[in-house]
Amino acid sequence: MRTAMRHSANVNFSAPFDKILKTVLSRFLCMAALAAGLIVWALPAQADVGFQRFISGFWPTAKAAGISSQTYNAVFSGMQPDEDTLRLMSKQSEFVKPIWDYLDSAVSKDRVEKGRKFLNEYGPVLQKIEARYGVDREAVLAIWGMETNYGGFMGRHNVVQALATLAYAAPRRKSFWEKELVTALEIVQAGHVRFQDMEGSWAGAMGHTQFMPSSWKAYAADYDGDGRRDIWTSIPDALASTAAYLRKHGWQTGKTWGYEVKLPAGFDYHLADGDKTLTLGEWGRYGIRRSNGKGFPRPSDNAILVLPAGASGPAFLMLRNFYVIKRYNNATAYALGVGLLADRIIGGGTLEGDWSREHMPLNRSETAELQALLNRRGFSVGTADGKIGPATRRGIRAYQSSRGLVPDGYASVVLLAHLKMDG
């Protein structure tokens, strides 16, 4: 068993005590590992002792999963925690980006034009992927565009280092990060990508379409037939992998993600609770029509009415494929961005409705304040935790109805101001 121990034989007693302690502890860990028959990797001069202890303790888990000592040693030799990951995992931004700002960048002119360019450039490949997996080519392209701007930015973090950092420093999801870390090691060991080339986001999402290692393991495809499922440098592999993911989660070929619609005067906004499923024909009997004036091509399709920014913004009837996109990323803004970008890539137009931009969404502290005010007014929403869930939306609707407001359940700065003035 090869070992690598690169450190000085003498302790520098002129160094600060904490540095001396780290050196002693680091050496102790190495000696303990040797005594236990474990691998030993090179420690950096300023090793994070806690992180090295985690790496030492994680070896039995990796070994049980079939990771060799050669792979483990090569990957973790000299590794320290990813400082960016440590910073970002603890960052709690109060800023909330309004959906209209998000969509302005997600479905920008540049991104649409690039999508059309790649639709032409990879046309034959996309046609075959569509035939093999039954997923519309524009949807696959739109996810590629949303995730990395068509490969323009795939992340600069080493995925193994980032996941090791999270497994070490994020105890609330420790089991999740450890499983992802093991899978990342399996990918490297199998030769699908070199360790140093396994780059992605600070949270471990990888490649052109930002798969987590577990998603790679379940869905990644070797489309080009070179023996590797390479979502980092093989665009065909990445696009086929995304199509495989969408197919597995129920994508319906040839059916769109949803329709922008207009609601009639006097519409009952309690129907827009995000859960009520009706056929397009049934929604039509409530007076709902497509914004472009066209009819619904398949009135029997099931749909859910969604108002991303409340009654003051555009309304949509979302079909099954919208919720398949949400399996990729659960944010409504993301799934809507993918759908709109896909439409634009194949020649669709912009939204008919306008966003009412004064109805800004609330940040977390403002949401907690709104929840506390609703509770005090007798509209129970549970704990004022700053998170909007079904209970908060029900409380908002009840309050809005009691005050003669449109009961759309949307938490905005306008609603918060109304609550503050409602003594």
N, C-alpha and C positions, 0 to 999 in steps of 0.2 A: 504494500500500500504506500503510495507516494505521499510524502508530507512536505509542507512548505512552511518553514518558520523563519521569517526574516525580521529579527529584532536584535537589538544590542544586548550583549551579555551583562552590561553594567547599568544599574539604576543611577540616574543623575539626581543626587540629593540637593542640588541647587535649584531644581525645578519646584514649582508650587506643589503643595501636598496633594491636591486633587489630581494633578497629572501623574504623580508618583503612584497614587492609589489605583488609577486607571491602568497604568502599566503593569502593576503587580497583579491586579485582577485579570487582565487580559492574558498574562502568562499562565495564571492559575487555570483559566478556562482551557487553554491549549493543553496543559499537562493533564487536566482531568479528561479531556477528550482522548488523548493518547492512551491513558490508563484504561479507559472504557472501550478501547478498540475502535473509536470513531475516527472519522477523517479530521484532518486539521488543515486549515487554509491560511493563507498569509493575512496577517492583521495589519491594517494601516497604522501609521505612526500615532495618529490621534484617534484611536478606535473608540467608538461608542460602546461601552461595556455592556449595557443592556441589550443593544442590538446584537452584539456578538454572542451573548448568552442565548438570545432567541434563536440565532442561526444554529448554534450548537444543539439546542434542544429540539429543533425542527428536523434534524437529520433522521431520527427513527421514522418519522411520518413519511418523509420523502423516500427513504429506503423501502418501507413497506409498500409504497406505490410503484416500486420498480426502478427508482432513480439510482443510478450507479454512483459510487464514490468519485469516479473520474468526472462525471458530469457535475456533481455537487461541488467538488473542489474547484473546478474550472470556473463555475458560475460565481461562487461566493468568495473566492480569493480576493482579499482586499476591499470587499464591498462595505460601504457605509450607508446609513439611511439616506434616502432622497430628501434633501432639504425642502425642495419645492412641494413635494407631496406632504411633508409634515406641515408646511405652512397652509397649503390649500385645504387639507382635510379639516383643519380647525377654523377655517375662515367662515364666518357667518355674516354674509353680506346682507345689509338692510335694504339694498337697492333691488327693486323689482322692475324688470323690463316690461313695459306694456306690450301686449301682443302685436299691436300695430307697428311698433319699432322693430320687434323681432322679425315680423314678416317682411318689413321693408328691406332688411338685409338678407333674409333667407331666400326671398324670391326676387332678388335684385336683377336688374337688366343684365349685368355681367354674368350672373349665375345661369340665367335663362339662355343666354347666347352660348355659353360654354356647354350647357346641356344639349343644345341643338347640334353643336359641333361634334360632340362625342356620340350623339345618336347616329350621325352620318358616318363618323370614323369607325365606330364599333358596330355598325348596323348588322353585318353578317353574324358576328358573335352574339349580339343581343337577340337576333331572330332565333338562333339555335337554342339559346338559354330559355327564351320564352316558350319555345316548343317543348323543351325537355322538362321544364319545371312548371309551366302553366302560370307564369307571373308576367304581367305586362311590362314590357321593356322600359317604358317611361317611369314606372314606379321604382325599378331597380336603379335607373340613372338618377332619379331625384334623391334617393337615399344616399347614393355616392356623393352627390353634390352637397347635401345637407351635412353629412358627417365630416367630410374633409375637403370640401370645395374641389371635388374631382381629383383627389390626391395632392392638392396643393399644400395641405398641412395635416399630417398624420400624427403629430405629437413628437416631442423630442425626449421623452423619458424612456429609460430602459424599463421594459415592462416587468421583468423579474425583480429588479431593484425596487420599483414602485410598489409592487404587490408585497414584497418582503417587508417594506416599510409599513404598509397598512396592516399587515398581519401582526406586526410587532407593536404598533402604536395605536391601533383602533380596536380596542377590546370589545366594543359593542357588536361588531360584525367579524370577530376574529375567525370564527369557523368558515364564514364565506370567503374571506381573503386567503385563508390557508388552502382551501380547496382550489381557488383560482391559481395560487402560487404553484401548487403541485402540478396542475395541468400545464402551466407555462413551462415548467421544467420538463415535462413529458414532450412538449412540442419541440423544445431545443434538442433534447436527447434523440428524438426521432429524426432530426435533420431537416425539418421543414423550414427552419430559419436559423441562422447563426445567432448565438446569444447577443453579440454586440449589435446585430441588426434588428433585434426584436424591440422596436420602438413603438411608442403609443402615448396615450394620455397619462396623466398623473394617477388616474384611477384604474389603469390597466387595460383600457380599450385599445385595440390594435388594428393596424392596417388601413387599407383604403376605405373600408366601411365599418371600422371601429368595433370589431367583435371582442367581447371578453373571452379569455381562454376557454371557458366552459362552452360558450356558444361556438367557438372555433371547433372544439372537439365534437360537438353534436351536429354541426351543419356545414362546416367548411368543405369545399369541393376542389378536386384536382381537375379542373376543366381542361387545362392544356396538356394533361397526360404526362407530365415530367416526373411523376412520383411524389411530388410535394404539394401540399395544400397551402399555397403561398399567397396569402392575402396582402403581403407587403409589397411585392414587386411584380406580381402577375395580375394585371387588371382583369383578364378573363376569369381567373380563379376567384378574385374578390367579388365580381359581379354574379357569378354562378352561386357563390356561397350565400350572398344576400338573397337571391331568388330561392334557394333551398330553405332558408330561414322563413321567408314569407309564405312559401307553400306549406311548410310544416304547421304554421299557425293559422291556416285556413283561407289563404288568398283565393278569391274567386276571379277566374280569368275573364277578361273582357267586360268586367263590371267596374265602374268607377268607385271612388272613395266616398263621394257625396255630392250634394248640390247646394249652391247658394239659393236661398229662397226669400220670398217676401211674405210677411204675416199680415193678415187682414186687420182692419180697425176693430178694436174691441176683443182682440184675441185673448184667450185665457192662458196667461203665462205660467200657470201651475202645470200646464202640459209640458213645459220645457224644463223638466227636472233632471234631465240627463239619464233617466232610467226607462221612461215610457217608450215601448216599441210598438209601432203601428206600420202597416204597409204604406207605401207612398200614396196609393189610392185612398186609404183612410185619412191620411194627413190632408190630402186634397179636399176631402169633405169638410175639413175645418177651415177651408178657405186659403190654404197655403199653396202658393204657386212658385215656380222657378223664377229667379230674378231676370233671366234673359228672355222670358216669355215663352220658352219652349215647353213642351209637355214632358212628363216623366216617361222614359222609354220602356220601363218595366214596372208598371204600377203595383205588381205583387211583391216587389222587393221590400224587405223590412228596413225601417230607418228609425233613428232617434233624433229628436230636435235638440240642437246645441246652439247656445248663445254665448260665444266665448267672452264677450264684453257686455253682456246684459242686453236689455231691450234697446239700448242706444246704438248698438253696433250691428254688423251683418249677422244674419241667421243662416243656419245650415241644417239640412237633413243628412245625417251621416249614415252610410251603409256599412256593411260588415268589413269591407277592406280598410276603412278608417281605423277600426279597432284592431285590425291585424297590424297596421302601422304602429299603433300604440304599444304593441308587444315589443317592438324594437326600441321605442322610447315612449314612456307613458305620458309625456306632456301633451296636452291638447294643442298647444302652439306648435310643437314639433310636428305632430301628425298632420295638422292643417297646412303647415309649411311644405311638407312632402307632397301632399295632395295638390296644392296650388302650383308648386314647381313642376310636378309631373304634367299637369294640364298645360302649362305654358310651354313646356318643351315640345309638345306635339301640336302647338298652334292655338291653344286656348287663350282667352282674354283675361283681363284683370277683373277684380271684384266689382260688382255693380254698386254695392252699398258702401257707405263711408263709416269709418270708425269715429265715434264721438270722443275726441281726444282729451276733453276736459274731465271725463269720467276715469281718472287714473286709478289703477289698482292699488291696493294697500300693501305696505310692507309688513313684516311680521309683527313689529311692535304696534303698528296701527291696527292690525287685525286683532291682536290681543285686546287692545283698547275697545274696539268695536264689540268684541265678544263680552267683555265685562259690562259694557253699557246695555247690551241686549239682556244679559242676565238680570241686571238691576231693574230693567223695565218690565220684567216678568216673562221674557221670551227666552226660556232656558236653552242654552246651547252647550252646556257642559263646561269643562275647564277652559279658561281663557288662555290657550296655549299658542295662539298666533297661527294656527293651522286651520284652513278652511276645509271642512268635511261636510257630510250630509246633514249633521245636526245643526251646524252653523248656517248652512243654506236654508234649512227649514225655518230656523229662527228668524233669518232675514226676511223670508217670504211672509211669515206671520206678522212681523212688525210692519212691513211694507203694506200688507193688506189692511192692517188696522189703522193705518194713517192715510189711506187712499192713494198710496203710491203704486206704481207698476210692480207687481210681485215677481220680479225676475230672479231674485236670489243672488244678485251680483253685489259683491263687496267693493265699494269704490270710495274715494275721498269725498264724493258728493253725499253718499249715504252716511258716512261717518260724521260729516258736518251736520247733517240733519239730526242725527241722534244726539249730538252734543247740544244742539239748540232745543231739543225736545225735552224740556224740564218737567 
